[in-house]
Amino acid sequence: MVFALAGSAVALAVALTTVASIAGRAGWSAPIQGDVEITQLGIALAISLGLPWCQLRGANIVVDFFTQRLPERRVRTLDGAGCLLMAAMCLLLAWRTSVGALAVREAMETTMILGLPMWWAYASLAPGLALAALVALVQAALHFGGRPMSRLHGSGPG
């Protein structure tokens, strides 16, 4: 939940920055320099920090049209496979953003307007992605083991 709260705070800061920049542009012809860079970096960070909470709560989009009539055991197997795929994707992204951060840091690449080190953006994405992968792996184990998901989803004891 700490990651999700941090992501929410970042998204709020980006929103306030955008409002201030638009007001400055409209009222005084003085937008915040680098507002687009701040928005791009901030929203990417907010999404990566919110992803673990979304996975934990089962809030990702699920298309269950074809599985509605399947037995629970088959649905849990499919859900477990989906969790494994989610974990694999998040692990791959966490790994590649970490490698990318090192490469961009070595190249000393910066943003165009503010001159911020680009490796900060890459490096900040990895923890949220890694935590989302961990959550998905635990969920896969629960699905495959036939254990209750209620503890993970926060819907009570189970």
C-alpha angles and dihedrals in degrees: 000000000000090000091050092049091049090049090050091051090051091049090049091050090050091050092050091047091051092049091048091048093049091047090048092049094047099040106033106009086245113117121179107271111241094016091142091051091049090049094049095048095040097049092047088053093046091052094049091048092048096048097080092053091047090052092045092053094045089241097142117110111274121191104203099165092113096040101047093099098039122108115265092248092058092046091051090050091052092045090050090052089049090052090050091052090048090050092049092049093048092046090050092049093046091050095046094046089051092050089045091051091055093048094047091046091051090050089048091226116178137185115271102241108023097031093226116163107260092212089072090065094049095044093049092059097057101071095054092046092048092050091049088053091051092050091049091050092052090048091050090053090050092048094048091044092051090235123148117274094202093097092055095044093047095237096130139286117334 
